[in-house]
Amino acid sequence: MGLAERRAAKTFQDTTYPKLKASIDEAAGFETNLEVDWSSLAVDESSHLYEECWPKVYFVPLVDAFNAICIDDMGKEALAEGLKQVVIKNENDRSNPNGFTFEGGVLTIDHKPTTNVDDVKDRASAIQKLLEKGL
């Protein structure tokens, strides 16, 4: 990760991420334990895409999935009791929701940060189904 990537990642973490994290927590109804592997998201020569892509690939689908799950008290309680941590990373070169897992209360989203960016609804649906099956 070069200087441009580090700067763009830091700017995202300082300005955009806090708002996204607040939206995720609001949708879940509790403060989520969210671990982001920023260095794995920072793809070389893609720093100009972080502000557009990272929310669409990782954070907005979480908000949408949590909103869908938490439409009633049963969903809110199940999510609060069953979801212990969310891990976001780009580790295994995946470009579809097959890289999503929910095991032991840990939701892992392993996805390339700049691929299939506009498939927000597909990722949200995959997260929702995965969580609902495991909660």
Backbone as JSON, one array per atom type, in Angstrom:
{
  "sequence": "MGLAERRAAKTFQDTTYPKLKASIDEAAGFETNLEVDWSSLAVDESSHLYEECWPKVYFVPLVDAFNAICIDDMGKEALAEGLKQVVIKNENDRSNPNGFTFEGGVLTIDHKPTTNVDDVKDRASAIQKLLEKGL",
  "N": [[0.85, -1.17, 0.0], [0.69, 2.06, -1.02], [1.57, 5.56, -0.48], [-0.54, 7.19, -1.43], [-2.72, 5.45, -1.21], [-2.71, 4.94, 1.55], [-3.26, 7.51, 2.52], [-5.83, 7.99, 1.41], [-7.28, 5.92, 2.59], [-7.05, 6.61, 5.3], [-8.35, 9.11, 5.3], [-10.94, 8.24, 4.62], [-11.5, 6.64, 6.87], [-11.53, 8.61, 8.86], [-13.48, 10.48, 8.09], [-15.75, 9.46, 6.55], [-16.31, 6.84, 7.49], [-17.14, 7.0, 10.33], [-19.82, 7.96, 10.16], [-21.02, 5.93, 8.67], [-20.65, 3.76, 10.4], [-22.25, 4.58, 12.53], [-24.74, 4.45, 11.26], [-24.92, 1.71, 10.8], [-24.96, 0.72, 13.44], [-27.32, 1.92, 14.32], [-29.2, 0.67, 12.64], [-28.92, -1.95, 13.5], [-29.65, -1.72, 16.13], [-28.06, -1.74, 18.32], [-24.7, -1.24, 19.59], [-22.45, -2.32, 17.35], [-19.78, -4.69, 17.14], [-17.38, -4.01, 15.18], [-14.9, -4.95, 13.03], [-12.5, -3.86, 10.89], [-10.33, -4.65, 8.34], [-8.38, -2.57, 7.26], [-6.01, -2.31, 5.73], [-6.12, -4.48, 3.99], [-8.22, -3.76, 2.41], [-7.31, -1.63, 1.0], [-6.55, -1.38, -2.0], [-3.91, -1.29, -4.33], [-3.38, 1.54, -6.41], [-6.05, 2.26, -6.54], [-7.1, 4.18, -4.96], [-8.65, 6.39, -5.54], [-11.16, 5.38, -5.73], [-12.15, 4.57, -3.28], [-13.99, 6.11, -1.63], [-16.37, 5.9, -3.04], [-16.68, 3.13, -3.54], [-16.18, 1.48, -1.18], [-18.3, 2.04, 0.74], [-20.53, 1.01, -0.71], [-19.81, -1.65, -1.21], [-19.27, -2.79, 1.32], [-20.48, -1.49, 3.67], [-23.11, -0.26, 3.31], [-24.65, -2.52, 2.42], [-24.67, -3.95, 4.85], [-26.15, -2.24, 6.55], [-28.61, -2.29, 5.18], [-29.26, -5.04, 5.34], [-29.4, -5.41, 8.13], [-31.51, -3.65, 8.73], [-33.59, -5.0, 7.43], [-33.71, -7.39, 8.87], [-34.31, -6.48, 11.41], [-37.02, -5.73, 11.53], [-38.94, -6.31, 13.32], [-39.55, -7.04, 16.84], [-38.66, -9.63, 17.38], [-36.69, -10.11, 15.43], [-34.88, -8.05, 16.09], [-34.09, -8.84, 18.68], [-32.97, -11.36, 18.15], [-30.8, -10.68, 16.49], [-29.31, -9.02, 18.22], [-28.65, -10.84, 20.24], [-27.32, -12.88, 18.84], [-25.33, -11.89, 17.08], [-22.05, -11.3, 17.39], [-19.75, -10.14, 16.38], [-18.58, -8.3, 13.53], [-16.62, -8.8, 10.74], [-14.7, -7.26, 8.34], [-13.04, -7.63, 5.35], [-10.56, -8.08, 2.75], [-9.42, -10.69, 1.65], [-9.32, -13.18, 0.33], [-9.59, -12.82, -2.4], [-12.23, -12.59, -3.45], [-15.25, -12.01, -5.25], [-17.94, -12.05, -4.94], [-20.88, -12.84, -2.94], [-20.14, -15.35, -1.91], [-18.01, -15.31, -0.29], [-18.86, -14.68, 2.21], [-19.44, -15.4, 5.59], [-21.01, -16.8, 8.51], [-20.29, -17.64, 11.53], [-20.16, -18.92, 14.77], [-21.18, -16.58, 15.87], [-19.85, -14.62, 14.52], [-19.87, -12.55, 11.82], [-18.44, -12.59, 8.73], [-17.26, -10.67, 6.14], [-15.81, -11.08, 3.28], [-14.51, -9.71, 0.59], [-13.66, -8.33, -2.58], [-12.71, -4.92, -2.77], [-13.38, -3.2, -4.88], [-14.92, -4.4, -6.81], [-17.79, -5.53, -8.57], [-19.37, -3.47, -7.6], [-21.88, -2.14, -7.66], [-23.69, -4.06, -6.92], [-25.23, -3.93, -4.57], [-27.74, -4.6, -3.45], [-27.78, -7.37, -3.84], [-25.65, -8.2, -2.18], [-26.63, -7.31, 0.3], [-28.93, -8.88, 0.54], [-27.76, -11.42, 0.61], [-26.31, -11.26, 3.01], [-28.41, -10.87, 4.81], [-29.89, -13.3, 4.5], [-27.94, -15.16, 5.29], [-27.48, -14.43, 7.96], [-30.09, -14.69, 9.06], [-30.47, -17.4, 8.78], [-28.57, -18.37, 10.54], [-29.16, -17.27, 13.03]],
  "CA": [[0.0, 0.0, 0.0], [1.49, 3.26, -1.15], [1.17, 6.75, 0.24], [-1.87, 7.62, -1.88], [-3.69, 4.52, -0.62], [-2.76, 5.19, 3.0], [-3.96, 8.79, 2.73], [-7.25, 7.83, 1.09], [-7.87, 5.05, 3.62], [-7.12, 7.41, 6.52], [-9.42, 10.08, 5.1], [-12.2, 7.5, 4.72], [-11.69, 6.26, 8.27], [-11.77, 9.79, 9.69], [-14.62, 11.29, 7.68], [-16.91, 8.71, 6.07], [-16.58, 5.66, 8.31], [-17.95, 7.22, 11.54], [-21.24, 8.06, 9.79], [-21.46, 4.59, 8.27], [-20.71, 2.95, 11.62], [-23.45, 5.02, 13.25], [-25.89, 3.91, 10.53], [-24.92, 0.26, 11.06], [-25.4, 0.54, 14.82], [-28.73, 2.3, 14.39], [-29.98, -0.39, 11.99], [-28.85, -3.15, 14.35], [-30.28, -1.44, 17.41], [-27.03, -1.83, 19.35], [-23.37, -0.92, 19.08], [-21.85, -3.52, 16.8], [-18.34, -4.86, 17.22], [-17.01, -4.03, 13.77], [-13.45, -4.98, 12.8], [-12.21, -3.64, 9.48], [-8.92, -4.8, 7.97], [-8.22, -1.47, 6.3], [-4.88, -2.52, 4.82], [-6.5, -5.42, 2.93], [-9.17, -3.07, 1.53], [-6.6, -0.58, 0.27], [-5.96, -1.95, -3.21], [-3.01, -0.37, -5.01], [-3.83, 2.34, -7.55], [-7.51, 2.38, -6.54], [-7.47, 5.08, -3.87], [-9.69, 7.31, -6.0], [-12.45, 4.67, -5.71], [-12.53, 4.17, -1.92], [-15.18, 6.82, -1.14], [-17.54, 5.37, -3.74], [-16.79, 1.67, -3.52], [-16.22, 0.85, 0.15], [-19.65, 2.02, 1.31], [-21.42, 0.14, -1.49], [-19.4, -3.04, -1.12], [-19.23, -3.32, 2.67], [-21.25, -0.89, 4.76], [-24.53, -0.11, 2.97], [-25.32, -3.82, 2.51], [-24.88, -4.28, 6.27], [-27.27, -1.43, 7.02], [-29.83, -2.8, 4.55], [-29.55, -6.36, 5.9], [-29.83, -5.23, 9.52], [-32.85, -3.06, 8.69], [-34.54, -6.04, 7.04], [-33.81, -8.35, 9.97], [-34.85, -5.82, 12.61], [-38.34, -5.16, 11.27], [-39.8, -6.59, 14.48], [-38.8, -7.31, 18.06], [-38.01, -10.94, 17.29], [-35.47, -9.92, 14.66], [-33.96, -7.23, 16.88], [-33.55, -9.66, 19.77], [-32.12, -12.41, 17.58], [-29.55, -10.07, 16.04], [-28.56, -8.56, 19.4], [-28.15, -12.0, 20.97], [-26.52, -13.79, 18.04], [-24.21, -11.27, 16.36], [-21.0, -10.88, 18.32], [-18.73, -9.34, 15.7], [-18.56, -8.25, 12.07], [-15.25, -8.65, 10.23], [-14.67, -6.86, 6.93], [-11.68, -7.79, 4.85], [-10.35, -8.5, 1.37], [-8.32, -11.61, 1.89], [-9.3, -14.36, -0.54], [-9.82, -12.45, -3.8], [-13.61, -12.96, -3.79], [-16.01, -10.92, -5.86], [-19.37, -12.33, -4.78], [-21.18, -13.16, -1.53], [-19.64, -16.65, -1.46], [-16.98, -15.04, 0.7], [-19.5, -14.26, 3.45], [-19.71, -16.5, 6.51], [-21.51, -16.46, 9.84], [-19.95, -18.77, 12.38], [-19.85, -18.57, 16.16], [-21.57, -15.2, 16.14], [-19.0, -13.7, 13.76], [-20.18, -12.36, 10.41], [-17.25, -12.2, 7.99], [-17.48, -10.23, 4.77], [-14.53, -11.13, 2.57], [-14.9, -9.31, -0.76], [-12.81, -7.32, -3.2], [-13.31, -3.61, -2.48], [-13.74, -2.41, -6.06], [-15.5, -5.31, -7.8], [-19.24, -5.69, -8.47], [-19.69, -2.4, -6.65], [-23.29, -1.77, -7.66], [-24.52, -5.2, -6.51], [-25.5, -3.67, -3.16], [-28.91, -5.38, -3.03], [-27.4, -8.78, -3.79], [-24.86, -8.41, -0.98], [-27.52, -7.14, 1.45], [-29.78, -10.07, 0.59], [-26.92, -12.55, 1.03], [-26.03, -11.08, 4.44], [-29.66, -11.11, 5.53], [-30.19, -14.73, 4.49], [-26.92, -15.84, 6.08], [-27.74, -14.16, 9.38], [-31.37, -15.27, 9.46], [-30.28, -18.85, 8.88], [-27.72, -18.7, 11.68], [-29.58, -16.66, 14.29]],
  "C": [[0.9, 1.23, 0.0], [0.91, 4.43, -0.37], [-0.24, 7.21, -0.16], [-2.96, 6.74, -1.27], [-3.84, 4.74, 0.88], [-3.51, 6.47, 3.31], [-5.46, 8.63, 2.5], [-7.95, 6.97, 2.14], [-8.03, 5.82, 4.93], [-8.24, 8.44, 6.43], [-10.78, 9.41, 5.22], [-12.49, 7.15, 6.17], [-12.08, 7.45, 9.14], [-13.06, 10.52, 9.34], [-15.87, 10.48, 7.35], [-17.29, 7.57, 7.01], [-17.41, 5.94, 9.57], [-19.45, 7.31, 11.25], [-21.8, 6.69, 9.41], [-21.6, 3.68, 9.49], [-21.94, 3.31, 12.43], [-24.71, 4.48, 12.58], [-26.03, 2.41, 10.76], [-25.46, -0.01, 12.46], [-26.88, 0.87, 14.98], [-29.61, 1.21, 13.77], [-30.02, -1.64, 12.85], [-29.6, -2.95, 15.67], [-29.34, -1.58, 18.59], [-25.69, -1.49, 18.74], [-22.69, -2.22, 18.64], [-20.34, -3.5, 17.0], [-17.87, -5.07, 15.79], [-15.5, -3.93, 13.63], [-13.22, -4.89, 11.3], [-10.72, -3.77, 9.26], [-8.63, -3.81, 6.85], [-7.11, -1.74, 5.29], [-5.25, -3.51, 3.71], [-7.51, -4.79, 1.96], [-8.47, -2.09, 0.6], [-5.83, -1.17, -0.91], [-5.11, -0.89, -3.91], [-3.65, 0.25, -6.24], [-5.36, 2.43, -7.67], [-7.99, 3.39, -5.49], [-8.58, 6.06, -4.26], [-11.09, 6.68, -5.96], [-12.96, 4.38, -4.3], [-13.84, 4.8, -1.46], [-16.46, 6.3, -1.8], [-17.74, 3.89, -3.45], [-16.96, 1.08, -2.12], [-17.6, 0.9, 0.78], [-20.57, 1.03, 0.6], [-21.08, -1.34, -1.31], [-19.58, -3.59, 0.29], [-20.31, -2.78, 3.61], [-22.74, -0.73, 4.47], [-25.25, -1.46, 2.96], [-25.57, -4.27, 3.95], [-26.09, -3.53, 6.83], [-28.57, -2.0, 6.47], [-30.23, -4.15, 5.14], [-30.05, -6.25, 7.34], [-31.22, -4.62, 9.59], [-33.9, -4.11, 8.35], [-34.76, -7.05, 8.17], [-34.56, -7.74, 11.16], [-36.2, -5.15, 12.37], [-39.31, -5.41, 12.42], [-38.92, -6.92, 15.68], [-38.07, -8.64, 18.02], [-36.68, -10.84, 16.54], [-34.43, -9.12, 15.42], [-33.3, -8.05, 17.98], [-32.59, -10.72, 19.24], [-30.77, -11.84, 17.14], [-28.69, -9.65, 17.23], [-27.95, -9.73, 20.16], [-27.14, -12.82, 20.16], [-25.3, -13.2, 17.36], [-23.21, -10.72, 17.35], [-19.99, -9.94, 17.67], [-18.97, -9.38, 14.2], [-17.12, -7.98, 11.66], [-15.35, -8.34, 8.74], [-13.23, -6.93, 6.47], [-11.71, -8.14, 3.36], [-9.14, -9.42, 1.4], [-8.21, -12.7, 0.83], [-9.72, -14.08, -1.97], [-11.23, -12.84, -4.27], [-14.36, -11.74, -4.32], [-17.51, -11.18, -5.84], [-19.61, -12.75, -3.33], [-20.75, -14.55, -1.06], [-18.55, -16.5, -0.41], [-17.54, -14.57, 2.04], [-19.76, -15.5, 4.3], [-20.29, -15.94, 7.81], [-21.33, -17.69, 10.71], [-19.59, -18.27, 13.77], [-20.17, -17.13, 16.51], [-20.76, -14.17, 15.38], [-19.41, -13.71, 12.29], [-18.91, -11.86, 9.73], [-17.63, -11.87, 6.56], [-16.11, -10.12, 4.13], [-14.85, -10.9, 1.1], [-13.91, -8.29, -1.29], [-13.48, -5.95, -3.05], [-13.78, -2.82, -3.69], [-14.35, -3.27, -7.17], [-16.98, -5.51, -7.51], [-19.83, -4.67, -7.49], [-21.19, -2.14, -6.55], [-24.23, -2.91, -7.29], [-24.87, -5.11, -5.01], [-26.66, -4.55, -2.67], [-28.59, -6.86, -2.93], [-26.6, -9.09, -2.53], [-25.73, -8.29, 0.27], [-28.4, -8.37, 1.63], [-28.98, -11.28, 1.08], [-26.61, -12.46, 2.52], [-27.28, -11.39, 5.25], [-29.97, -12.6, 5.61], [-29.21, -15.51, 5.36], [-27.18, -15.64, 7.57], [-29.03, -14.82, 9.85], [-31.28, -16.79, 9.61], [-29.52, -19.22, 10.16], [-28.15, -18.14, 13.02], [-30.59, -17.53, 15.01]]
}
